[in-house]
């Protein structure tokens, strides 16, 4: 797969919904990447033409959408290096909307559990997250991809949650539930996101995948997504964030890489 | 000529009560002559005890008799995870209660009468373990603070359980127990096996004698009736042999002695207090009449057939209900979480659309 010295290093990002912001930012970054001898292709697996993109049978057997399988194979064949962005949403099933029985848990490095909320053992919250349908599916997908892709392989961390005001302004499909129950506190949303990131990181280590953390510029003092990184969506980041990630990806291969202009 | 045996009922004779029915079918043997009391189908029945006690809870559910449980997992937690973390296994999340001493101290701890000095053990993987519930939190608690908070919640649930139950079913499992030399705290598992560190200077083996088990049981009954005067108790002895003995005798000899002690103590306790019944699980499973069919290949585990025989007779005699199939119905996913999952999936698909 190594290209001749004159050809750009071809990077491929394969992902689900969190890869979409990178895909949207990519055209605007193409020239800067080309100047650094890089080219980036993004394949978003849960695009409508690939629906359902990956199914698990009753016995855990995996089934790819045939068109995705073909497009993925072709994209991998074109690439020199592959990065993944699988999942990043399962934690919201536990706590984007405030549960009717409010809870909290302890997580090292985060705000202490709110004494006014029911304190759950952290191990129980983690086991609940890991048992969730989305996590089970995403874990299987990550394993299937890891099995077919060469190393080195990177996995992007999903973006942290946005601030309360952003959630209020852009509730998306959560609007009815948010109207009924309100949002889970930002500190809890952040803890759940970090717990999810830890679980994914451990899975990546087990699979021999390196984790690429969240761009530091995208995180505010409270550990939440800065406004410019958001988009009109309660859980996903926007093209500004995508550009930050592209910069990170570029610096993996070109350590001094920087965009000439601010976005 | 006449003699006392001439007027004895049929169940007093081995041939009629055991050999002849067993020749037709082992399931026909019924050593429950008459229940000490009846249990209403909607009675709040709480269970505790050794491993065998878990079967009681499961079979009650399968028979449509919902056991009395006061410590539930948060509704966010799916049933399979809750079960793995010890919720719903017994009346509260105390894990296995193997001995009479452990039961009495559970009461004492819940009611502020005893606070063991041993607070938390460090697990090999770095988590924190409750010395008195060493297996309820796979992976351990994240911190001592978390452990204490959970313990406080647990003991409150235990108080609620004892105060609110109608019937308490307790399965006596062991007489051997490791205790703290400092304050006599009885550990469910020897320190060092699951977590903690064994130290012969701090930990001692106690093999409870008949008088001790009896005294523990009566103290517990009296304490329970202090907050719940109408509470009934069903005592049973686990038929499961010891997995190991810390003494110097053969494990089979140690097992026989232990079960004998428990059986006698249970008998004495049931005679010393009203509304305390002995139920013959031990006799049903260990009886020769089934020719070993009620023990699995390891000669310790009780087969489904053995459990079914025990529970059929318990349900029939005490509750007047027919047994279920032994499997608890699968609880549906919590509605709130299922709805939120659906929204999250849709939101992600829409994000993928907006390219």
Interface residues (C-beta under 8 A of the other chain):
Chain A: X16 X17 X18 X20 X23 X24 X44 X45 X46 X47 X48 X51 X89 X90 X92 X93 X94 X96 X97 X99 X100 X101 X103 X105 X106 X107 X108 X118 X119 X120 X121 X122 X123 X124 X126 X127 X128 X131 X132 X133 X134 X172 X173 X174 X177 X233 X234 X235 X236
Chain B: X73 X74 X75 X76 X77 X78 X80 X81 X84 X85 X127 X137 X138 X139 X140 X141 X142 X143 X145 X146 X149 X150 X153 X336 X337 X339 X340 X341 X343 X344 X345 X346 X347 X348 X349 X350 X351 X352 X353 X354 X355
